[in-house]
Amino acid sequence: MSNKIKIFDTTLRDGEQAPGFSMNIQEKLRLAHQLEALGVDVIEAGFPAASPEDFESVAKIAEELTTPEICGLARCHEGDIEKTLKAIEKAKKPRIHVFIATSDIHLEYKLQMSRDEAIKRAIQGVQQAKSGCDRVDFSPEDAGRSDRQYLVEILTEVIKAGADTINIPDTVGYLTPEEFGDLIKFLHNTVPGIQDCIISTHCHNDLGMAVANSLAGVANGARQIECTINGIGERAGNASLEEVVMAIKTRPELYNAHTDINTKLLLQTSKMLQSISGNTVQINKAIVGQNAFAHEAGIHQHGLLKNKATYEIMKPDDVGWNETNMVLGKHSGKAAILARLKELGIKLNDDQVSELMANFKTLADRKKDIYDEDLIMLSLGEEPKKHYFLEGMTVNSHTGKDSTASIRLLVGKKTVDEIAKGIGSVDAVYNCIIKATGLEGKLTTFHIDAVSPEREAVAVCQITWENSDGTEIRGKGRDTDTVNAAAYALVDILNKAKIREKISPYQGV
């Protein structure tokens, strides 16, 4: 049995079916090309019978991509299969995925069909699919809640009809890893002819076990995993591609398997999907979350400074992160703080270090995170003074037209007025501030949250600004008006940049 695990990505089909994740054709095509670069083996490009746009997007992806297999989904229904075969006909490596429900609850209430009739439909569907495409996947929908002996019966027949990949879906995320692994093992050992097929997994995350179930499938004979970028999908989502891939890579002695995924593109691919969909991942999301390689606890930071393997089982750059993120906060210890001061070029004597540590803890109790600018001010023994202050702002915005903003900014002791246009209110305000101050660089991240659900909620804007020398500064602003919050965040960047200027006398000391 091959130790290669095929990665079947269904972000563009099952993932896009999730509320809030719909994509247009150009967005799907852009993500499909990224998935090709990532190295996925199969892209399930859509459900061609669902809509004319879905058909067109599958056809476009099939025509443009060259490396992965391009798959379309179809019910065991003559019209569905006909449309899907037409959509993938120009693919360099075409593939069709047909399915029918097999659990009694689905047969009775959704399909209103007997078990024997479902088998007949499945055989007809696979035969029709095989007549137009060499590669045919078959899925018994809701296999996790289906009668095992009935699964053996229907899978035996579809294999005879020409299916070469048998996908076992835990459609509603009902099974535990022990149960799912045992199901894969049972089918592998019981279904005639399945040993010559690829067994695939398709696990949903309703109980938070999609990744664990998929890996249990691999441990028991599955050689393909259906998954999605960031784990998106119906309800609680699907197995997360980046998590299953890195689990296999990180624990080779456990799974004795590998994938062909270029893991260094995992973060980039995740961020592309976040950008296209407008849905960010949770901060502590495994592999691609902001905190995936972040450390604040002093004990952890001290260990990492000695050897990163003490608290990191993967290298950040293996998945696309630049480096470990040592977050300074109230849990940080002396070793991490001194290491960061050294990186900033600041050297203090023992008395100064003792004073800084005391002041650090006091400040950290008031603030969530301590940034470089805070450390600089603490090392200087000064309280931060705002060099820039936004005194007033007016914004005019019209649908379909450029927005115009005017601001009054206090720069030191001088008042500066400026007017600028932009594509939207925030862009106009930022153009004003940049013109008024000569700020160089570019905005790299922009994120707004509401701290409460009411209409009068305070908006918190967090941004990252990349300077011309490649260094970054993070800014934060808050206000009940989101545009004001965004403006305050950029002014915060300006003040922090001014504070950084004070570091120059300490360089090289």
Beta strands, then each sheet from edge to edge (+ up, - down):
strand 1: 6-9
strand 2: 42-46
strand 3: 69-75
strand 4: 94-101
strand 5: 136-141
strand 6: 165-170
strand 7: 198-203
strand 8: 224-227
strand 9: 294-295
strand 10: 325-326
strand 11: 388-396
strand 12: 403-411
strand 13: 414-422
strand 14: 442-450
strand 15: 459-466
strand 16: 472-479
sheet 1: 1+ 2+ 3+ 4+ 5+ 6+ 7+ 8+ 1+
sheet 2: 9+ 10+
sheet 3: 11+ 12- 13+
sheet 4: 14+ 15- 16+
end
